[in-house]
Amino acid sequence: LGVRESLCNIMPVYENVDFFARLFGHDKAERELRINELLQSTGLAPFRDRPAGKLSGGMKQKLGLCCALIHDPQLLILDEPTASLDGKNSAAVVNLIHDAKARGAAIVGIFHDEGVRRQVADRLHSMGMTA
């Protein structure tokens, strides 16, 4: 089950990310700093008090990624993280992926969008189907 599917729709954006941060034992000051950083970088900061269920699909996608990134994972597996996002939201997700890579995360992802693939990949492997 993906992080996005694990969001609590009645909890505000901030509390959803904080829940995942608490799972990994971050102290309060560290959590607040990292959550605010993630919400700012994704453009979700103005929606910090909005229930997750009131977000658009693209915003939920970014919120799910914030929840996944809150503990600086060593491995991040992504399946079409920019699917159904407009250019601005897609760019925000790509920036989050670059940030995760800079923090040392290995990224394994499925990206159908050639442009996004080229932006985030260090190595590309293509799989095709033949009839």
C-alpha positions as CSV (number, residue, x, y, z in Angstrom):
1,L,0.0,0.0,0.0
2,G,1.4,3.4,-0.9
3,V,1.7,6.4,1.4
4,R,-0.9,8.3,-0.5
5,E,-3.5,5.6,0.3
6,S,-2.5,5.8,3.9
7,L,-3.4,9.4,4.4
8,C,-6.1,10.2,6.9
9,N,-8.6,12.3,5.0
10,I,-10.1,14.0,8.1
11,M,-6.7,15.1,9.5
12,P,-5.1,18.3,8.3
13,V,-2.1,18.2,6.0
14,Y,0.4,19.1,8.7
15,E,-0.9,16.4,11.0
16,N,-0.7,13.7,8.3
17,V,3.0,14.5,7.8
18,D,3.6,14.8,11.6
19,F,2.0,11.3,12.1
20,F,4.6,9.7,9.8
21,A,7.4,11.7,11.4
22,R,6.4,10.4,14.9
23,L,6.5,6.9,13.6
24,F,10.3,7.4,13.1
25,G,10.9,9.0,16.5
26,H,11.9,12.5,15.4
27,D,11.7,15.1,18.3
28,K,9.2,17.9,18.1
29,A,11.6,20.7,17.0
30,E,13.2,18.5,14.3
31,R,9.7,17.4,13.1
32,E,8.4,20.9,12.9
33,L,11.4,22.2,11.0
34,R,11.4,19.3,8.4
35,I,7.6,19.4,8.0
36,N,7.6,23.1,7.3
37,E,10.5,22.7,4.9
38,L,8.6,19.9,3.0
39,L,5.3,21.8,2.9
40,Q,7.0,24.9,1.7
41,S,8.9,23.2,-1.1
42,T,5.8,21.5,-2.4
43,G,3.5,24.5,-2.2
44,L,1.4,22.8,0.4
45,A,2.2,25.3,3.2
46,P,-0.9,27.4,2.6
47,F,-3.0,24.3,3.0
48,R,-1.4,23.0,6.2
49,D,-4.7,23.2,8.2
50,R,-6.9,21.8,5.4
51,P,-8.1,18.2,5.8
52,A,-6.3,15.9,3.4
53,G,-9.7,14.7,2.0
54,K,-10.3,18.3,0.7
55,L,-7.2,18.3,-1.4
56,S,-7.0,17.8,-5.2
57,G,-5.5,14.5,-6.5
58,G,-2.2,16.3,-7.3
59,M,-2.0,17.9,-3.9
60,K,-2.6,14.5,-2.3
61,Q,0.2,13.1,-4.4
62,K,2.6,15.8,-3.1
63,L,1.3,15.2,0.5
64,G,2.0,11.5,0.2
65,L,5.5,12.2,-1.0
66,C,6.1,14.6,1.9
67,C,5.0,11.8,4.3
68,A,7.4,9.4,2.6
69,L,10.3,11.8,2.7
70,I,9.8,13.0,6.3
71,H,12.3,10.5,7.6
72,D,14.9,10.8,4.8
73,P,14.6,7.3,3.5
74,Q,17.6,5.4,2.0
75,L,15.4,3.9,-0.7
76,L,12.4,5.5,-2.3
77,I,10.2,3.5,-4.7
78,L,7.9,5.6,-6.9
79,D,5.2,4.6,-9.3
80,E,4.3,7.4,-11.6
81,P,4.7,10.2,-8.9
82,T,3.9,12.9,-11.5
83,A,1.0,11.2,-13.2
84,S,-2.0,13.5,-13.5
85,L,-0.1,16.5,-12.3
86,D,0.2,19.8,-14.1
87,G,3.6,21.3,-15.0
88,K,4.0,23.3,-11.8
89,N,3.1,20.4,-9.5
90,S,5.2,18.0,-11.5
91,A,8.2,20.3,-11.1
92,A,7.6,20.4,-7.4
93,V,7.6,16.6,-7.2
94,V,10.8,16.5,-9.4
95,N,12.4,18.9,-7.0
96,L,11.5,16.7,-4.0
97,I,13.0,13.7,-5.8
98,H,16.2,15.7,-6.4
99,D,16.3,16.7,-2.7
100,A,15.9,13.1,-1.7
101,K,18.7,12.1,-4.0
102,A,20.9,14.9,-2.5
103,R,20.1,13.5,1.0
104,G,21.4,10.1,-0.1
105,A,18.3,8.2,-1.1
106,A,18.4,5.7,-3.9
107,I,15.3,6.2,-6.2
108,V,13.7,3.4,-8.1
109,G,10.8,4.6,-10.2
110,I,8.4,4.1,-13.0
111,F,8.1,7.2,-15.1
112,H,6.1,7.1,-18.3
113,D,6.8,10.8,-19.0
114,E,10.1,11.0,-21.0
115,G,10.9,14.5,-19.7
116,V,10.5,13.6,-16.1
117,R,12.5,10.4,-16.6
118,R,15.4,12.4,-18.1
119,Q,15.2,15.0,-15.2
120,V,15.5,12.5,-12.4
121,A,17.4,9.5,-13.7
122,D,21.0,8.8,-13.3
123,R,20.5,5.5,-15.2
124,L,17.6,4.4,-17.4
125,H,16.3,1.0,-18.1
126,S,13.4,0.7,-20.5
127,M,11.0,-2.2,-20.6
128,G,8.9,-2.7,-23.7
129,M,6.2,-5.1,-24.8
130,T,6.2,-6.8,-28.1
131,A,3.2,-8.2,-29.8
